[in-house]
């Protein structure tokens, strides 16, 4: 069935639930795990615009990148620890990309994943709950099956 599951993690509770479900599924299927978190690089142009209006608000680009990399590595380490306790084979990947959807789809393809598990940050409408924008974009862009959790 599924042999390499991509689990996409961020700092949300929904993502933590999705990761737990993904680890349980991988354990049941004896599948390996590829953990992914995506950070968005600072937008230099946007930073320069803010700097001209409010100079003291701008964080140096290296500070921004270092902070986001640190948070990303901590997210990956937390889920990786759970995967190791479950004795699952895993690979952790951090991508910095301006388009998280593209980073998710490209990583799934590059790592040979056959299932993507990610949180569906649902938006409530009158007719019910719908997956959030990034989840919908991944669903539209990927040929790999996607399991969403909320």
Beta strands, then each sheet from edge to edge (+ up, - down):
strand 1: 4-8
strand 2: 32-39
strand 3: 90-96
strand 4: 115-119
strand 5: 123-125
strand 6: 128-130
strand 7: 146-149
sheet 1: 3+ 2+ 1+ 4+ 7+
sheet 2: 5+ 6-
end
